[in-house]
Amino acid sequence: MDFRIFVEPQQGATYNDQLAVALAAESLGFDAFFRSDHFLAMGDGDGAPGPTDAWTTLAGLARETSTIRLGTLVSSVTFRHPGILAVQVAQVDDMSNGRAELGLGTGWYEAEHRTHGIPFPTKRFGMLEEQLAIVTGLLSTPTGERFSFDGEHYSLESSPALPKPVQSRFPVIVGGGGPARTPRLAARYATEYNIGFRPFVSVEGHFRVVRDAAEAIGREPDDLDYSVAYPIFAGRTDAEVAARARAVGRDSIDHESCLAGTPAELVDRLGALQRSGATRVYVQILDLHDLDHLDFIAREVLPQL
């Protein structure tokens, strides 16, 4: 099981804030730094100083980090045309020497579309399916060959499929709790399936559906990684845990869908998730200025797993 840092910069974070977290995560041995792809804060805050573009940020981090993997959880199909997205992710992969990953989803936050003049169509799942086909097709087209696609939402004519990523098998993450369509897309296009922020007791069932979908198309289920994402509040005592939650506006903690507790309690919970089939955990860090939190998790929790 590996552990990744996941942040929500739209809530109010500069590029330098994210750089500090990424560098700390890298030095502490976390596997990756992932960020959301949103353009508007959620909740009561105003998001100042303003949103940062996900792939612009990852391009900068690609040049300022050395080993940590970088990606989105997840980019929305409404934000970028698939041909342009393929160029962006391949370029970040080159800039990072093969450390980029792409999480791709339908998008759901209608308000950020209205505030930024982005269309919010109803047939977004069809867009997701076509974008997955196009992006994976472009990134995997052999050098010298062309890629074409004719769909309901997008058409590409004889694309040279350039630039090429460094990674021969580019990592693509598909997530969500849908009972049929999402597992089918994950089984067909993804290298990783992610289920985020759902009750712990439901995780094994979600993984099982995706494994069944993979078997149905003749793919080995263990060819995919299976990941979870949860907010984390760690501390030596219950008082420290509660203080970290209050610092980001949470007066109470849902212990059925949040990683919260002392090191011993977190080790028990993470072990249970591993037994449920999780091979990867994204820990959502909501206070980007509390770097001691990352240090505590790295030194007091992860070595016990």
C-alpha positions as CSV (number, residue, x, y, z in Angstrom):
1,M,0.0,0.0,0.0
2,D,1.3,3.4,-0.9
3,F,0.3,6.8,0.4
4,R,-0.4,10.0,-1.5
5,I,-1.1,13.6,-0.4
6,F,-4.2,15.2,-1.9
7,V,-5.0,18.9,-1.5
8,E,-7.9,21.2,-2.4
9,P,-6.2,24.5,-3.5
10,Q,-9.4,26.1,-4.6
11,Q,-10.3,26.7,-1.0
12,G,-7.5,29.3,-0.8
13,A,-3.9,28.4,-1.6
14,T,-1.1,30.0,-3.7
15,Y,1.3,28.1,-5.9
16,N,4.0,28.5,-3.2
17,D,1.6,27.0,-0.7
18,Q,1.3,23.9,-2.9
19,L,5.0,23.8,-3.6
20,A,5.7,23.7,0.1
21,V,3.4,20.8,0.6
22,A,4.8,18.9,-2.4
23,L,8.4,19.4,-1.3
24,A,7.5,18.3,2.3
25,A,5.6,15.2,1.0
26,E,8.6,14.3,-1.2
27,S,11.1,14.6,1.6
28,L,8.9,12.6,4.0
29,G,8.6,9.7,1.5
30,F,5.0,10.1,0.4
31,D,4.4,8.5,-3.0
32,A,2.6,11.4,-4.7
33,F,1.2,14.9,-4.6
34,F,-2.2,15.2,-6.1
35,R,-4.5,18.1,-6.3
36,S,-8.2,18.8,-7.1
37,D,-9.1,20.5,-10.4
38,H,-11.6,23.2,-9.4
39,F,-12.0,26.9,-10.1
40,L,-14.3,27.9,-7.2
41,A,-14.1,27.5,-3.4
42,M,-16.8,25.4,-1.8
43,G,-18.5,26.3,1.4
44,D,-18.4,29.7,3.2
45,G,-14.8,30.8,2.3
46,D,-14.1,33.1,-0.7
47,G,-11.1,31.1,-1.9
48,A,-8.8,34.1,-1.8
49,P,-6.2,34.6,-3.3
50,G,-8.1,32.8,-6.0
51,P,-7.9,29.4,-7.8
52,T,-4.8,28.0,-9.5
53,D,-5.0,26.0,-12.6
54,A,-4.3,22.3,-12.0
55,W,-2.1,21.5,-14.9
56,T,-0.2,24.8,-14.8
57,T,0.5,24.1,-11.2
58,L,1.7,20.5,-11.9
59,A,3.9,21.8,-14.7
60,G,5.7,24.1,-12.2
61,L,5.9,21.3,-9.6
62,A,7.4,19.0,-12.3
63,R,10.4,21.3,-12.4
64,E,10.7,21.9,-8.7
65,T,10.5,18.3,-7.4
66,S,12.5,15.3,-8.2
67,T,10.9,12.0,-7.3
68,I,7.3,12.5,-6.2
69,R,4.5,11.6,-8.6
70,L,2.1,14.4,-9.7
71,G,-1.5,14.3,-10.8
72,T,-5.2,15.4,-10.5
73,L,-8.0,13.8,-8.6
74,V,-9.8,14.6,-10.8
75,S,-9.8,16.8,-13.9
76,S,-13.2,17.5,-15.3
77,V,-14.1,16.7,-19.0
78,T,-15.9,20.1,-19.1
79,F,-12.7,22.1,-18.6
80,R,-10.5,21.0,-21.6
81,H,-10.8,19.4,-25.0
82,P,-9.3,16.0,-25.0
83,G,-6.7,16.7,-27.6
84,I,-5.4,19.7,-25.6
85,L,-5.6,17.7,-22.4
86,A,-3.4,14.9,-23.9
87,V,-0.8,17.5,-24.9
88,Q,-0.8,19.0,-21.4
89,V,-0.4,15.7,-19.6
90,A,2.2,14.5,-22.0
91,Q,4.2,17.7,-21.5
92,V,4.0,17.5,-17.7
93,D,5.1,13.9,-18.0
94,D,8.1,15.0,-20.0
95,M,8.9,17.9,-17.7
96,S,8.8,15.6,-14.7
97,N,10.7,12.8,-16.4
98,G,7.8,10.4,-16.3
99,R,6.0,11.3,-13.0
100,A,2.6,12.6,-14.2
101,E,-0.8,10.9,-13.8
102,L,-4.3,11.9,-14.9
103,G,-7.5,11.5,-13.0
104,L,-10.5,12.2,-15.2
105,G,-14.2,12.6,-14.3
106,T,-17.4,14.1,-15.5
107,G,-17.3,17.2,-13.3
108,W,-20.2,18.0,-10.9
109,Y,-19.8,21.5,-9.5
110,E,-22.2,23.5,-11.6
111,A,-21.5,26.8,-9.7
112,E,-17.9,26.9,-10.9
113,H,-19.0,26.6,-14.4
114,R,-21.4,29.5,-14.1
115,T,-18.9,31.7,-12.5
116,H,-16.2,31.1,-15.2
117,G,-18.4,30.9,-18.2
118,I,-17.9,27.2,-18.8
119,P,-20.7,25.2,-20.4
120,F,-22.2,22.5,-18.1
121,P,-23.9,20.0,-20.5
122,T,-26.1,17.2,-19.3
123,K,-24.4,14.4,-21.3
124,R,-21.2,14.6,-19.4
125,F,-20.8,10.8,-18.9
126,G,-20.8,10.4,-22.7
127,M,-18.1,13.1,-22.9
128,L,-16.1,11.2,-20.2
129,E,-16.2,8.0,-22.1
130,E,-15.1,9.6,-25.4
131,Q,-12.3,11.7,-23.6
132,L,-11.0,8.5,-22.0
133,A,-10.9,6.8,-25.4
134,I,-9.2,9.8,-27.0
135,V,-6.6,10.7,-24.4
136,T,-5.6,7.0,-23.9
137,G,-5.6,6.6,-27.6
138,L,-3.4,9.6,-28.3
139,L,-0.9,8.8,-25.5
140,S,-0.5,5.2,-26.6
141,T,-0.4,5.7,-30.4
142,P,3.0,4.4,-31.7
143,T,5.5,6.9,-33.0
144,G,4.9,7.6,-36.7
145,E,1.3,6.4,-36.6
146,R,-1.9,8.5,-36.7
147,F,-4.9,8.6,-34.4
148,S,-8.5,9.3,-35.5
149,F,-11.8,9.3,-33.6
150,D,-15.4,10.0,-34.6
151,G,-17.8,10.2,-31.7
152,E,-20.9,12.0,-30.7
153,H,-19.0,14.7,-28.8
154,Y,-15.5,14.8,-30.4
155,S,-13.9,14.1,-33.7
156,L,-10.2,13.9,-34.4
157,E,-8.8,13.5,-37.9
158,S,-5.5,11.9,-38.5
159,S,-3.8,13.3,-35.4
160,P,0.0,12.7,-35.2
161,A,-0.6,12.0,-31.5
162,L,2.3,14.3,-30.3
163,P,3.9,14.9,-27.9
164,K,4.6,11.5,-26.5
165,P,4.7,10.9,-22.8
166,V,7.8,9.5,-21.2
167,Q,5.8,6.6,-19.6
168,S,5.0,3.9,-22.0
169,R,1.8,3.1,-20.1
170,F,0.5,6.4,-18.9
171,P,-1.4,6.2,-15.6
172,V,-5.1,7.0,-15.9
173,I,-7.5,7.1,-12.8
174,V,-11.2,6.7,-13.0
175,G,-13.3,7.0,-9.9
176,G,-16.8,7.1,-8.6
177,G,-19.4,5.0,-7.0
178,G,-21.7,4.3,-10.0
179,P,-22.9,0.7,-10.1
180,A,-22.4,-0.1,-13.8
181,R,-21.0,2.6,-16.1
182,T,-18.1,3.8,-14.0
183,P,-16.8,0.2,-13.3
184,R,-17.1,-0.5,-17.0
185,L,-15.0,2.6,-17.9
186,A,-12.4,1.8,-15.2
187,A,-12.1,-1.7,-16.5
188,R,-11.6,-0.6,-20.1
189,Y,-9.5,2.5,-19.8
190,A,-8.0,3.0,-16.4
191,T,-4.8,1.8,-14.7
192,E,-6.4,2.7,-11.3
193,Y,-9.9,2.8,-9.8
194,N,-10.6,5.2,-7.0
195,I,-13.5,5.4,-4.6
196,G,-13.4,8.6,-2.5
197,F,-15.1,9.7,0.7
198,R,-17.5,6.8,0.9
199,P,-18.2,4.9,4.2
200,F,-15.4,2.4,4.9
201,V,-17.9,-0.5,5.0
202,S,-18.7,0.1,1.3
203,V,-15.2,0.0,-0.1
204,E,-14.8,-3.7,-0.6
205,G,-18.1,-3.8,-2.5
206,H,-17.1,-1.0,-4.9
207,F,-13.8,-2.8,-5.6
208,R,-15.6,-6.1,-6.3
209,V,-17.8,-4.5,-8.9
210,V,-14.8,-3.1,-10.8
211,R,-13.0,-6.4,-10.6
212,D,-16.0,-8.2,-12.0
213,A,-16.2,-5.6,-14.8
214,A,-12.5,-6.3,-15.7
215,E,-13.1,-10.0,-15.8
216,A,-16.1,-9.5,-18.0
217,I,-13.9,-8.0,-20.7
218,G,-11.1,-10.5,-20.3
219,R,-8.8,-8.1,-18.3
220,E,-6.9,-9.4,-15.2
221,P,-8.5,-7.6,-12.2
222,D,-5.1,-7.3,-10.5
223,D,-3.9,-5.2,-13.5
224,L,-5.6,-2.2,-11.9
225,D,-4.7,-0.4,-8.7
226,Y,-7.5,0.1,-6.2
227,S,-7.4,3.3,-4.2
228,V,-9.4,5.2,-1.6
229,A,-9.4,8.9,-0.7
230,Y,-10.3,10.3,2.7
231,P,-9.7,13.5,4.8
232,I,-7.2,12.8,7.6
233,F,-6.8,14.3,11.0
234,A,-4.0,12.7,13.0
235,G,-2.7,13.5,16.5
236,R,-1.1,12.0,19.6
237,T,-4.4,12.6,21.5
238,D,-8.1,13.0,20.8
239,A,-7.7,16.7,21.7
240,E,-5.0,17.1,19.0
241,V,-7.2,15.3,16.4
242,A,-10.2,17.5,17.3
243,A,-8.0,20.7,17.1
244,R,-6.9,19.8,13.6
245,A,-10.5,19.3,12.5
246,R,-11.6,22.6,14.0
247,A,-8.8,24.4,12.2
248,V,-10.5,23.7,8.9
249,G,-14.0,24.4,10.2
250,R,-15.1,20.9,11.3
251,D,-16.7,20.8,14.7
252,S,-17.4,17.1,14.4
253,I,-15.8,14.1,12.6
254,D,-17.6,11.4,10.8
255,H,-15.5,8.4,11.9
256,E,-17.1,6.2,9.3
257,S,-15.8,8.1,6.3
258,C,-12.8,10.0,7.7
259,L,-9.3,8.9,8.7
260,A,-9.1,10.5,12.2
261,G,-7.4,9.4,15.4
262,T,-4.2,8.5,17.1
263,P,-1.5,6.6,15.2
264,A,-2.7,3.3,16.6
265,E,-6.3,4.0,15.6
266,L,-5.2,5.1,12.1
267,V,-3.0,2.0,11.7
268,D,-6.0,-0.2,12.5
269,R,-8.3,1.6,10.0
270,L,-5.7,1.6,7.2
271,G,-5.0,-2.1,7.8
272,A,-8.8,-2.8,7.4
273,L,-8.8,-0.8,4.2
274,Q,-5.9,-2.8,2.9
275,R,-7.7,-6.0,3.7
276,S,-10.7,-4.6,1.8
277,G,-8.5,-4.5,-1.3
278,A,-7.0,-1.0,-1.2
279,T,-3.5,-0.8,-2.7
280,R,-3.3,3.0,-2.4
281,V,-4.5,5.7,-0.1
282,Y,-5.0,9.4,-0.9
283,V,-5.0,11.4,2.4
284,Q,-6.7,14.7,1.9
285,I,-4.8,17.5,3.7
286,L,-7.2,20.5,4.2
287,D,-4.8,22.8,6.1
288,L,-1.9,23.4,3.7
289,H,0.0,25.4,6.2
290,D,0.1,22.6,8.8
291,L,3.3,20.9,7.6
292,D,3.8,19.3,11.0
293,H,0.7,17.2,10.2
294,L,2.5,15.6,7.2
295,D,5.6,15.1,9.3
296,F,3.5,13.4,12.1
297,I,1.7,11.1,9.7
298,A,5.0,10.1,7.9
299,R,6.9,9.5,11.2
300,E,4.2,8.1,13.5
301,V,1.7,6.3,11.2
302,L,3.2,5.0,8.0
303,P,6.2,3.1,9.5
304,Q,3.8,0.9,11.3
305,L,2.1,-0.3,8.2
